[in-house]
Amino acid sequence: MARAAVIGEATRTAGFALAGAVVLVAENSDEARTAWRSLPADIAVLVLTARAAAWLGAAPSTSPSPFTRHDLLLVVMPP
């Protein structure tokens, strides 16, 4: 069964755990990259905070990200 995950700051992501999402807290770019690398294979929807998206190069205004996984639905939260 596919699951959802969230990467970003603790204050912006904690509530997603109540809905059953895998929450990977990242307070800086190194932690965001570590979280990305630790994503379980069964994640189908990934929600990023605006900061996490920028740290990973996934923000809509950036060039194509080296972190792109084509099997994910990627959602970026507004700032």
N, C-alpha and C positions, 0 to 999 in steps of 0.2 A: 504494500500500500504506500502510495506517495505521501510525503509530509511537506510541511512548510517550515522555513527557518527564517530567523531574523538576525542580522548582524548590525551592531551599532552600540551607542553609548547606553549604559545601564539604565539611566533615567528615562530614555526613550523606548527601551525594548522590554522592560520587565513585565508589563501587562500582557504581552503576547504569549508568555508561558501559560497564563490562565486559559488561553484558548487551545493549548496543546502544541504550540509551535516550539521548535528547537531554537533556543535563544543563545546566541554566541556574542558575549559582551566584548566590545572593542572600544577602547578609549583613545587609541592612537593608530597610526598607519601600520606599525608592526603587528599589533594585535589584530587588526582587520585582516591582514594577509594571512596570519596564522589561523584565524577563524575560517577564512576562505578555503585554505588547504585542508581543514578538518571537517568540511561539510560532508555529511553522510551521503552515500550514493543515491539514496531514495528520496532526496529533496527535489521537489518539483516546482515549488514556489519559494523565491528568495526575496525577502523584504530587507532593504538597506535604509539606514538613516541617511540623510543628506551628507553628513560628514563621512560615513563609511563608504558611500558611493564615490565621493571625491578621493578618499584614500585608496580605493581600489581602482580608480580610473573608470568607474562605471557611470558617472554622472552624464546626463544627456548631452551636455555641452562639450564633452571631451571626445577625443578620437577613439577609435575602437579599442576596447580594453584587452589586455593580455589575459584577463581573468574571465573572459566570456565562456560560458558553457551553454551550448545551443539547446540543451534539453531543459533549461530553466525558464520559468516565467519570472522575470526580474521586475521588481517594484521598488521605486525610490520614494521614500516619505518626503513630504515637503519640509523645508527647514523650520 
